[in-house]
């Protein structure tokens, strides 16, 4: 798992209403973060992070992401996830 993804995970772990899973291996590693209502995936994309957002936290749903974006820093990712997941 990439060190920057581990840093994102570490900064979110204290939030009790979030569940965080590390998934994939090597370059395909990503974080799956969810609250009771919404979910997000975070992976490394070039020099930044590719973040996808879902309105539905149901893992079995085949819905396309509600939105996605590329963010440049760990702090931007954490801020965006906290806002999206209402954490």
C-alpha positions in Angstrom: 0.0 0.0 0.0 1.3 3.4 -0.9 2.5 5.6 2.0 0.3 8.5 1.0 -2.8 6.2 1.0 -1.7 4.9 4.5 -1.5 8.6 5.6 -5.0 9.3 4.4 -6.2 6.2 6.3 -4.4 7.2 9.4 -6.0 10.7 9.4 -9.5 9.2 9.0 -9.3 6.3 11.5 -10.3 8.4 14.5 -13.6 9.2 13.0 -16.0 6.7 14.6 -18.7 6.8 11.9 -16.3 5.7 9.1 -15.3 2.3 8.0 -12.0 2.1 6.0 -10.8 -0.9 4.0 -7.5 -1.2 2.2 -8.1 -3.1 -1.1 -6.1 -4.2 -4.1 -2.3 -4.8 -4.2 0.7 -2.9 -5.4 -0.2 -0.2 -8.0 -3.8 -1.3 -7.8 -4.1 -0.5 -4.1 -6.9 1.8 -3.0 -8.9 2.8 0.1 -12.6 2.2 0.3 -14.1 4.6 2.8 -17.8 4.6 3.8 -20.2 6.1 6.2 -23.8 4.8 6.8 -25.0 6.8 3.7 -22.2 7.3 1.3 -18.9 5.8 0.0 -15.7 6.8 -1.7 -12.6 5.1 -3.2 -9.2 6.7 -3.2 -6.3 5.6 -5.4 -3.0 7.0 -6.6 -3.2 8.7 -10.0 0.1 10.1 -11.4 1.2 12.8 -8.9 -2.1 12.9 -7.1 -5.1 11.0 -5.9 -8.1 9.8 -7.9 -11.2 10.0 -5.7 -14.6 8.5 -6.7 -17.8 9.3 -4.7 -21.1 7.4 -4.4 -24.3 8.6 -2.9 -25.1 5.0 -1.9 -22.9 3.0 0.6 -24.2 -0.3 -0.6 -21.2 -2.3 -1.8 -23.3 -4.6 -3.9 -24.6 -1.8 -6.0 -23.3 -1.6 -9.6 -24.0 2.2 -9.8 -21.5 4.4 -11.5 -19.9 7.0 -9.2 -21.8 10.1 -8.5 -18.7 12.2 -9.2 -14.9 11.8 -9.4 -12.0 14.1 -9.2 -8.2 14.3 -9.0 -6.8 15.9 -5.9 -3.1 16.8 -5.3 -2.5 16.4 -1.5 -3.4 14.2 1.4 -5.0 17.1 3.2 -7.3 17.8 0.2 -8.3 14.2 0.1 -9.1 14.1 3.8 -11.0 17.3 3.7 -13.0 16.2 0.6 -13.8 12.8 2.2 -14.9 14.3 5.5 -17.3 16.7 3.7 -18.7 14.0 1.3 -19.1 11.3 4.0 -20.4 13.8 6.5 -17.9 12.5 9.0 
